[in-house]
Amino acid sequence: MAALLILLSNPLGFRINLVKAPGMANLFVLGFVALLAKKKYLWAGALAAVYVWTYNGWLVFWVVAAAWCVALLFDAVLVHGLRRG
């Protein structure tokens, strides 16, 4: 009986019925990476804000942005070498 009352509670029912579209979320992340590649950082920030607003995934874009910075660092150091002049 107690389990039935918990299932009928409004907050739990809302969370169970909350459907998030993972495919659309993946498109947001791919769009974010594409905007970073084109160096359109303002648009990438706007897309990140929309993503956080709709999917509550603030950590995802921080991880993607950090990975992007690490990739740029590796590119600068390993591929082009550090040029001192």
C-alpha positions as CSV (number, residue, x, y, z in Angstrom):
1,M,0.0,0.0,0.0
2,A,2.8,2.4,0.9
3,A,4.5,1.7,-2.5
4,L,1.3,2.6,-4.3
5,L,1.0,5.9,-2.4
6,I,4.7,6.7,-3.3
7,L,4.0,6.0,-7.0
8,L,0.9,8.3,-6.9
9,S,2.8,11.2,-5.5
10,N,3.1,14.1,-7.8
11,P,6.9,14.7,-7.8
12,L,7.7,11.1,-8.4
13,G,5.2,10.8,-11.1
14,F,6.6,13.9,-12.8
15,R,10.1,12.5,-12.7
16,I,9.1,9.1,-14.0
17,N,7.2,10.6,-16.9
18,L,9.9,13.1,-17.8
19,V,11.0,12.0,-21.2
20,K,14.3,13.4,-22.6
21,A,15.2,12.9,-26.2
22,P,18.8,11.5,-26.1
23,G,19.1,11.8,-29.9
24,M,18.3,15.5,-29.8
25,A,20.8,16.0,-26.9
26,N,23.5,14.3,-29.1
27,L,22.7,16.7,-31.9
28,F,23.2,19.6,-29.4
29,V,26.6,18.2,-28.4
30,L,27.7,17.7,-32.1
31,G,26.5,21.2,-32.9
32,F,28.6,22.5,-30.0
33,V,31.7,20.7,-31.3
34,A,31.1,22.0,-34.8
35,L,30.8,25.6,-33.6
36,L,34.0,25.2,-31.6
37,A,35.7,23.9,-34.8
38,K,34.5,27.0,-36.7
39,K,35.7,29.2,-33.8
40,K,32.2,30.6,-33.3
41,Y,32.5,30.8,-29.5
42,L,29.6,33.1,-28.9
43,W,27.2,30.8,-30.8
44,A,28.7,27.8,-28.9
45,G,28.0,29.6,-25.7
46,A,24.4,30.3,-26.7
47,L,23.9,26.7,-27.8
48,A,25.3,25.6,-24.4
49,A,22.9,27.8,-22.6
50,V,19.9,26.4,-24.6
51,Y,21.2,22.8,-23.9
52,V,21.5,23.5,-20.2
53,W,18.0,25.1,-20.1
54,T,16.3,22.2,-21.9
55,Y,18.3,19.1,-20.8
56,N,19.9,20.2,-17.5
57,G,23.2,18.9,-18.8
58,W,25.6,21.6,-17.7
59,L,28.4,19.2,-17.0
60,V,28.4,17.7,-20.5
61,F,29.5,20.9,-22.3
62,W,32.1,21.6,-19.7
63,V,33.6,18.2,-20.4
64,V,33.4,18.7,-24.1
65,A,34.9,22.2,-23.9
66,A,37.8,20.9,-21.7
67,A,38.4,18.0,-24.1
68,W,38.5,20.6,-26.9
69,C,41.1,22.7,-25.1
70,V,43.2,19.6,-24.4
71,A,43.0,18.6,-28.1
72,L,44.1,22.1,-29.1
73,L,47.0,22.0,-26.6
74,F,48.2,18.6,-28.0
75,D,47.9,20.0,-31.5
76,A,50.0,23.0,-30.6
77,V,52.6,21.0,-28.8
78,L,52.9,17.7,-30.6
79,V,52.0,18.7,-34.2
80,H,53.4,22.2,-34.5
81,G,55.8,22.2,-31.7
82,L,56.4,25.1,-29.4
83,R,57.9,28.0,-31.3
84,R,59.8,30.4,-29.2
85,G,60.9,33.5,-30.8
